[in-house]
Amino acid sequence: MPPAPNENLPVVVIGAGPVGLAAAAHLLERGLEPLVLEAGPGPAAAVASWGHVRLFSPWRYDVDAAARRLLARTGWTHPDPDALPTGADLVEKYLAPLSDVLGERVRYGTRVVAVARDGADRTRSRDREQRPYLVRHTTGTEVHEVRARAVIDASGTLGTPNPLGPSGLPAIGEERAAGHLAGALPDVLGADRERFSGRTTLVVGMGHSAANTLLSLVELRREEPATRIVWAIRGASPRRLYGGGADDELPARGLLGTRLRDAVEAGAVELLTEVAIERLEPAAPDAVRVLGTTADAALDLAVHTIVNATGFRPDLAMLREIRLDLDPVVEAPRRIAPLIDPNLHSCGTVPAHGEAELAHPDDGFYLVGMKSYGRAPTFLLATGYEQVRSVVAALAGDRAAADAVELNLPQTGVCSSDRSLAADADGVVPAGVPVDVDGGCCATPSGPQPVTIGARR
Ligand SMILES: Cc1cc2nc3c(=O)[nH]c(=O)nc-3n(C[C@H](O)[C@H](O)[C@H](O)COP(=O)(O)OP(=O)(O)OC[C@H]3O[C@@H](n4cnc5c(N)ncnc54)[C@H](O)[C@@H]3O)c2cc1C
């Protein structure tokens, strides 16, 4: 039987994060019907989970243009463009109101578990392009399916952290030790305080998340000196994260790196380099034994909690039946991979890119937002907003608008962790804190790289 026409079907957006909700706003503006399926209980569940963390990009780069236009009709006022929101601010002051405007077009507690071409598995080519997408999702224990004319997967990567093992596989015993893993961004000074106070924590990783968690633990240790902090990195030196110093190719990075280096030098943080975590074993009472190797010796450490800030990877299992064109290294759409490969870039010179770079062999299917960067940690919201503007223009048949991609970011100032550290409780950054601080937002395993955000194509 020939496939049914698709024009009256919605465009399914997976994930009601900042980029998914922006996609919905663009779809509405273009007269296309969005249906946003979100696994969490409310808008931007992933951002809400790191609500205590302050963004490094000020509000002016955090709000999508179509979303702003949609919200403007409700009397919504744009927060101070120069202030830095926390994740909680972003949800409360922007994404929750946006989700309210979208109303029943956003369904919560709805997890997408598979996407396919209706009636055609991955190998079947006949009539493939005419077939709608079939999106299978769960609500509680119930399984449902919805058909879609196109699918925009904006489901992020926060749900699939990289494992601790050195080969990209879980350390032996890692799944069983899951209760000791706190994720990359625990609220050390707030909701999760009890878990860390007066206890031993191993922080694994060398990116923005690890650095912020370490500094929070150092602050906790000042109040509760029995708190022990061990920091494990895979590399030989944390110099890239510290920044500055006469022998460093990078210019001074200021607050984040300096504070961290001071904490290590003062002995508040015990640094282990060239760490390979091979095995986790239960250790009494209430601890886990971490076994492997370090630069100097065997690793054998009993800790209460491990902060696994080892980066994230996309969940591709639910896309098994879709014909994707992914880069074999970073698992991003092949054409954007060279722009964001963490072996080559820090916060990367990321040219604007859109539908043409994000398309796959299965037309009408797109990875956008954080997930479109695969394993690369260099994603910025402003880039994602431009992605969805372009993708939606293409879906609406406006090829010229889809191809006219542009990123209006300054060369600097959207990617500075130091500014978020210096901000006051309202997110206002005192005068004099430099905007041109390099690479605070993301980790990279490679050597020092100059950082330029927003180069145009
Ligand atoms: C601590 C931190 C600070 C950051 N600071 C900045 C910053 O200052 N500036 C900047 O530009 N960027 C920043 N980023 C990077 C990036 O902008 C954010 O990660 C952003 O949240 C990505 O948006 P997203 O919509 O692509 O994905 P997410 O925000 O991760 O949203 C994905 C949504 O999809 C849902 N979901 C997941 N799986 C499914 C499924 N199977 N079915 C249905 N729903 C699903 C999730 O619950 C979630 O709500 C930061 C990231 C982190 C982690």
PDBQT file of the ligand as one rigid body, heavy atoms in Angstrom, charges set to zero:
ROOT
HETATM    1  C1  LIG A 501      26.490  23.166  33.441  1.00  0.00    +0.000 C 
HETATM    2  C2  LIG A 501      26.320  23.650  32.040  1.00  0.00    +0.000 A 
HETATM    3  C3  LIG A 501      26.445  24.991  31.767  1.00  0.00    +0.000 A 
HETATM    4  C4  LIG A 501      26.271  25.447  30.472  1.00  0.00    +0.000 A 
HETATM    5  N1  LIG A 501      26.402  26.783  30.235  1.00  0.00    +0.000 NA
HETATM    6  C5  LIG A 501      26.215  27.250  28.973  1.00  0.00    +0.000 A 
HETATM    7  C6  LIG A 501      26.308  28.663  28.699  1.00  0.00    +0.000 A 
HETATM    8  O1  LIG A 501      26.606  29.469  29.569  1.00  0.00    +0.000 OA
HETATM    9  N2  LIG A 501      26.111  29.073  27.429  1.00  0.00    +0.000 N 
HETATM   10  C7  LIG A 501      25.791  28.230  26.414  1.00  0.00    +0.000 A 
HETATM   11  O2  LIG A 501      25.580  28.687  25.291  1.00  0.00    +0.000 OA
HETATM   12  N3  LIG A 501      25.709  26.892  26.641  1.00  0.00    +0.000 NA
HETATM   13  C8  LIG A 501      25.922  26.388  27.880  1.00  0.00    +0.000 A 
HETATM   14  N4  LIG A 501      25.844  25.030  28.113  1.00  0.00    +0.000 N 
HETATM   15  C9  LIG A 501      25.740  24.103  26.960  1.00  0.00    +0.000 C 
HETATM   16  C10 LIG A 501      24.306  23.919  26.389  1.00  0.00    +0.000 C 
HETATM   17  O3  LIG A 501      23.820  25.147  25.919  1.00  0.00    +0.000 OA
HETATM   18  C11 LIG A 501      23.328  23.309  27.360  1.00  0.00    +0.000 C 
HETATM   19  O4  LIG A 501      23.732  21.998  27.662  1.00  0.00    +0.000 OA
HETATM   20  C12 LIG A 501      21.886  23.260  26.848  1.00  0.00    +0.000 C 
HETATM   21  O5  LIG A 501      21.051  22.830  27.874  1.00  0.00    +0.000 OA
HETATM   22  C13 LIG A 501      21.703  22.365  25.619  1.00  0.00    +0.000 C 
HETATM   23  O6  LIG A 501      20.371  22.481  25.198  1.00  0.00    +0.000 OA
HETATM   24  P1  LIG A 501      19.592  21.321  24.426  1.00  0.00    +0.000 P 
HETATM   25  O7  LIG A 501      18.181  21.819  24.295  1.00  0.00    +0.000 OA
HETATM   26  O8  LIG A 501      20.334  20.954  23.216  1.00  0.00    +0.000 OA
HETATM   27  O9  LIG A 501      19.647  20.040  25.374  1.00  0.00    +0.000 OA
HETATM   28  P2  LIG A 501      19.153  19.835  26.866  1.00  0.00    +0.000 P 
HETATM   29  O10 LIG A 501      19.089  21.113  27.617  1.00  0.00    +0.000 OA
HETATM   30  O11 LIG A 501      19.992  18.749  27.425  1.00  0.00    +0.000 OA
HETATM   31  O12 LIG A 501      17.656  19.332  26.704  1.00  0.00    +0.000 OA
HETATM   32  C14 LIG A 501      17.335  18.061  26.232  1.00  0.00    +0.000 C 
HETATM   33  C15 LIG A 501      15.950  17.690  26.747  1.00  0.00    +0.000 C 
HETATM   34  O13 LIG A 501      15.558  16.447  26.173  1.00  0.00    +0.000 OA
HETATM   35  C16 LIG A 501      14.976  15.622  27.154  1.00  0.00    +0.000 C 
HETATM   36  N5  LIG A 501      15.166  14.233  26.734  1.00  0.00    +0.000 N 
HETATM   37  C17 LIG A 501      16.302  13.494  26.755  1.00  0.00    +0.000 A 
HETATM   38  N6  LIG A 501      16.088  12.276  26.231  1.00  0.00    +0.000 NA
HETATM   39  C18 LIG A 501      14.785  12.242  25.853  1.00  0.00    +0.000 A 
HETATM   40  C19 LIG A 501      13.963  11.246  25.251  1.00  0.00    +0.000 A 
HETATM   41  N7  LIG A 501      14.451  10.042  24.901  1.00  0.00    +0.000 N 
HETATM   42  N8  LIG A 501      12.649  11.541  25.033  1.00  0.00    +0.000 NA
HETATM   43  C20 LIG A 501      12.138  12.745  25.372  1.00  0.00    +0.000 A 
HETATM   44  N9  LIG A 501      12.887  13.726  25.962  1.00  0.00    +0.000 NA
HETATM   45  C21 LIG A 501      14.191  13.470  26.190  1.00  0.00    +0.000 A 
HETATM   46  C22 LIG A 501      15.711  15.988  28.424  1.00  0.00    +0.000 C 
HETATM   47  O14 LIG A 501      14.941  15.671  29.571  1.00  0.00    +0.000 OA
HETATM   48  C23 LIG A 501      15.912  17.487  28.241  1.00  0.00    +0.000 C 
HETATM   49  O15 LIG A 501      14.868  18.253  28.784  1.00  0.00    +0.000 OA
HETATM   50  C24 LIG A 501      25.990  24.547  29.404  1.00  0.00    +0.000 A 
HETATM   51  C25 LIG A 501      25.867  23.182  29.712  1.00  0.00    +0.000 A 
HETATM   52  C26 LIG A 501      26.020  22.727  31.005  1.00  0.00    +0.000 A 
HETATM   53  C27 LIG A 501      25.865  21.265  31.283  1.00  0.00    +0.000 C 
ENDROOT
TORSDOF 0
